Amino acid sequence: MPARGWDVAGLQFLLARHGFPAGPVDGGLGPRTDVALRRFQAWAGLGADGVAGPATLAALRRSPPRSILRFLSPLAVAVGDGFGPRGATFHTGLDLPAPSGTPVVAAGRGCVESVGWNDGYGRLVVIRHRLGMTSWYAHLSRISVPRGGCVVAGDRIGRVGSSGRATGPHLHFELRLRGAAVDPRSGL
């Protein structure tokens, strides 16, 4: 029987705060929490054993990762929904509401790592930058860059849409450091 309780809910919250959300913060140590815990441990340079022991808890008590690069905003609009807790889940990016079809630009120099469809993110572009940073652009109505193409800050990469699990037209913008979601505001 899996572990359940407030300690597990606290672990789930700390994992999400450090960029490794495990779905809802429900206090259940199930498979998603186990995967998030092991990913965090590997990211933090710990043995990825799935046990939240003293070294793992000490690493989770440190400040969460921040962007190590500076970026431009991919849209010149106010943030609609920010990075952080959203009900019982954790929002890993910024939602930038804009009319469908509004041009979206690359936030920084890099090469397009992937383009295509993702069930939750819809039409998605991921750009690899230096020092282990990636930027993610989701819910696009159109993608304007090929996989493998390189861009500089300000190059058009797509257009705002509401593809995937979206409640209306907006850009979901994420920054990740070696796979850990970081608050995009730390890089803007």
C-alpha positions in Angstrom: 0.0 0.0 0.0 1.5 3.4 -1.0 2.4 6.0 1.6 -0.2 8.7 2.1 -0.4 11.9 4.2 0.7 15.4 4.9 4.4 14.5 4.6 3.9 13.2 1.1 1.8 16.3 0.2 4.7 18.5 1.4 7.2 16.4 -0.6 5.0 16.8 -3.7 4.8 20.6 -3.2 8.6 20.8 -2.8 9.2 18.7 -5.9 6.9 21.0 -7.9 8.6 24.1 -6.5 11.9 22.8 -7.7 10.5 22.1 -11.2 9.4 18.5 -11.0 5.6 18.5 -10.5 4.0 15.1 -10.0 0.4 16.0 -10.8 -2.0 17.0 -8.1 -0.7 17.6 -4.6 -2.9 14.9 -3.1 -0.7 13.4 -0.4 -0.4 10.0 -2.2 3.1 8.5 -2.9 2.1 6.9 -6.2 4.0 6.3 -9.4 4.0 9.9 -10.6 5.5 11.2 -7.3 8.1 8.4 -7.5 9.1 9.4 -11.0 9.3 13.1 -10.0 11.4 12.3 -6.9 13.8 10.1 -8.9 14.1 12.8 -11.6 14.8 15.5 -9.0 17.4 13.3 -7.3 19.2 12.7 -10.6 19.0 16.4 -11.4 20.4 17.3 -8.0 23.3 14.9 -8.3 22.0 12.5 -5.7 21.4 8.7 -6.0 18.1 8.4 -7.7 16.7 5.7 -5.3 13.2 7.1 -4.8 13.7 7.6 -1.1 13.2 11.1 0.4 16.0 10.7 2.9 18.1 13.4 4.6 20.2 14.4 1.5 17.1 14.7 -0.7 15.2 16.7 1.9 18.2 19.0 2.4 18.3 19.6 -1.4 14.6 20.3 -1.5 14.9 22.8 1.3 17.3 24.9 -0.8 16.1 27.7 -3.0 14.4 26.5 -6.2 16.4 26.8 -9.4 16.3 30.0 -11.4 17.1 30.9 -15.0 20.8 31.3 -15.5 20.2 33.3 -18.8 18.4 36.5 -19.6 15.5 36.3 -22.1 13.1 38.6 -23.9 9.4 38.1 -23.4 8.0 36.2 -26.4 4.9 38.4 -26.3 4.6 42.0 -25.2 1.5 41.4 -22.9 0.8 41.2 -19.2 0.9 37.8 -17.6 -2.4 36.1 -17.2 -1.5 33.2 -15.0 1.9 32.8 -13.3 4.3 30.1 -12.3 3.4 28.3 -9.1 0.5 26.6 -7.3 -2.8 26.4 -9.2 -5.4 24.8 -7.0 -4.1 21.3 -6.2 -1.6 21.3 -9.1 1.4 23.4 -10.1 1.6 25.6 -13.2 5.1 25.3 -14.7 5.1 28.4 -16.8 3.5 31.8 -17.6 0.3 32.2 -19.5 0.3 35.2 -21.8 -3.2 35.9 -23.1 -3.4 37.4 -26.6 -5.7 37.1 -29.7 -5.4 34.0 -31.8 -2.8 34.6 -34.5 -0.7 37.1 -32.6 3.0 36.5 -33.6 5.2 34.7 -31.0 8.9 35.4 -31.0 11.9 33.4 -29.7 12.9 34.6 -26.3 16.6 34.0 -26.9 19.3 32.6 -29.3 19.2 28.9 -29.7 18.3 25.9 -32.0 14.9 24.4 -32.3 15.0 21.0 -30.5 11.4 19.9 -31.2 8.3 21.0 -32.9 4.9 19.3 -33.1 1.9 18.1 -31.1 1.8 17.3 -27.4 -1.6 16.4 -25.9 -1.5 18.9 -23.1 0.6 21.6 -24.7 -0.9 21.3 -28.2 1.3 22.7 -30.9 4.7 23.1 -29.2 8.1 24.5 -30.0 11.1 23.8 -27.7 14.3 25.8 -28.2 17.6 24.7 -26.7 19.8 27.5 -25.5 23.3 27.3 -23.9 24.1 26.2 -20.4 21.3 23.6 -20.3 18.4 26.0 -20.7 15.4 25.4 -22.9 12.4 27.6 -23.7 8.9 26.1 -24.4 6.1 27.8 -26.4 2.8 26.0 -26.2 -0.8 26.1 -27.4 0.3 27.7 -30.7 -2.1 27.9 -33.7 0.8 27.8 -36.2 4.5 26.8 -36.0 6.9 28.8 -38.2 10.2 27.2 -37.5 11.6 23.8 -38.5 13.2 21.3 -36.1 16.9 21.9 -36.1 16.7 25.5 -37.3 18.5 28.1 -35.3 16.9 31.4 -34.1 17.9 34.6 -32.4 15.8 36.6 -29.9 12.9 38.3 -31.7 12.7 35.8 -34.6 9.1 34.7 -35.2 8.5 31.0 -34.2 4.8 30.7 -34.4 1.4 32.3 -33.6 -0.8 32.3 -30.5 -3.6 29.7 -30.4 -5.5 27.5 -28.1 -4.4 24.0 -29.2 -4.1 21.2 -26.6 -5.6 21.7 -23.2 -6.3 25.4 -23.3 -9.3 27.4 -22.2 -8.7 30.2 -24.7 -6.1 31.8 -26.9 -2.8 32.4 -25.1 0.9 31.4 -25.1 2.1 29.1 -22.4 5.8 30.0 -21.9 8.2 27.9 -19.9 11.9 28.0 -19.1 13.7 24.8 -18.0 17.2 24.4 -16.6 18.5 20.9 -17.3 14.9 19.6 -17.3 13.7 21.4 -14.2 10.9 24.0 -14.8 12.0 27.4 -13.4 9.9 30.5 -12.9 10.2 32.3 -16.3 10.2 35.7 -14.5 13.6 34.8 -13.1 14.9 35.0 -16.7 13.0 38.0 -18.1 
